């Protein structure tokens, strides 16, 4: 696996994926030929209320056949250095399995507790057909640098809300490559607060008819944090649907970047895709970049659009809240919370939403 990485270690700074955060900066040591020692995180699984995971749900070590069936060959085009590096670092491959027709009554909580200086994990996701439920993957712990690679599939007719959250303040490299099978309805959420540095590369594939995907991001950065998120959604099946909404609130001297690529291949008739990036600048020194892109190779589409907006907190809204008894700090916090809550509220149920709000509310005070 290390040999595969070395074939891709030299990256092109002009490539979209590395334009704002180079591979040298995302690499744990800054030396792209370096393979530092890495520890494996502790993984636990339960329901969000602390009860054991229900029957039909398991997590364990993946087999070679699992990897052949669910792995995506780690082909991230110009971004292949990152996933192949994580795969080379990881001591083993884990797999989350949810069997066909499983109905989760309560959100499933997967805790990934990182330790040591450098920590890495490769996790396969195997969601069976007609599964209904919600999954929260919580990355926590004290590792200085964490690499997480998720690959897999959402089965036919599955209805799943899948949220990944990291609120540790440490460095993160995350790569996702996930396929939606026929008529799958998926909400994929990302919540990140106060990572000192995060490089996130998310790829979703819609190769079969009728699949529907909503990708939501809620990003909070402060001090001198740097968060760089790249999201690609590829439509190859007919009558597929996707929406991407990414909100970033930037305080201090932080910098956030959001780049998106919606790709509609030839033959993906009836595809409907859209993306929107919103950046809220909370400081004169904070900066944000948004670069939405489209690649449409099919003429018979329902629609395909993109947009981006940057700006500070609305002074009129601050004034309105002040007339309702809010002091300046309260009004500011309320508007930031409302901005971040827009994508949060679309990630899933009230129970899931309440859990996510609790995880980030303390970080609102830092900006």
Protein Blocks (a to p, Z undefined) as FASTA:
>chain_A
ZZmmmmmmpccfkbmklmmmcfklmpmnlpakbccdddddddddddfkopacdehiacdd
ddfklmmmmmghhpghjmmmmmmmmmmmpmbdcdddddehiacfbdcddddddehjbdcd
dddddddehiacddddddedjbfbdcdddeddddehiacdddddddehpacddddddddd
ehiacddddddehiabdcdddddddfbghiacddddddddehjbccddddddddfbghia
cddddddddehjbdcdddddddddehiahiacddddddddfbfkbccddddddddfbfbd
fbdcdddddddddfklmmmmmmnopafklmmmmmmmmmmmmmmmmnmcfklmmmmmmmmm
mmmmmZZ
